[in-house]
Each structure stands twice: as structure tokens, then as C-alpha cells.
């Protein structure tokens, strides 16, 4: 797959992922509104950073180089 196509697909996937993650994290955060302060202190930093971890394979795939192809006269 050409690098340009990988980057387009990866970018669209990234946007969809972030939007879905923000929605879910906000819904959970709203449910925690009446919990003790220490629960929020634990949840919000974790939720604020956890969205990055699943993106590592996607970013690696987006920026992968194609393996060199053999020329027909080799």
C-alpha cells in the first residue's frame, strides 16, 4: 500500500478514535460527578493519557516504509 494511502487511512482512523474516546471519557467523567475527589484525581489523569496507548500500532503502520521490491531483471 502506498505511504500516502496509509497516511490518509491512518489519519481518518485517528480522528474517529479520538472523537469516540473523548465521548466515552466524558460520559464516564459525568458519571463520576458525585464521587469523592480522590476518585476524580485518579480517573482524569489516566483518562487524559490513556487515549495515546492504542495509537502506537496505528502510527507505526502509518509511517512504515515499504519493503524494496525486486526489479524484474535481477
QUIQUI-V887845 format. One record per pair of residues at least 12 apart in sequence whose ideal C-beta (glycine too) atoms are under 8 Angstrom apart, sorted by the first residue. I is the first residue (numbers start at 1). J is the second residue. If there is no record, write none. Layout:
i=I j=J
i=I j=J
This chain:
i=1 j=66
i=2 j=66
i=3 j=65
i=3 j=66
i=6 j=61
i=6 j=62
i=6 j=64
i=7 j=62
i=10 j=58
i=10 j=59
i=10 j=61
i=10 j=62
i=11 j=62
i=13 j=58
i=14 j=55
i=14 j=58
i=17 j=51
i=17 j=54
i=17 j=55
i=17 j=58
i=18 j=51
i=21 j=51
i=22 j=51
i=25 j=47
i=25 j=51
i=28 j=43
i=28 j=47
i=29 j=43
i=29 j=44
i=29 j=47
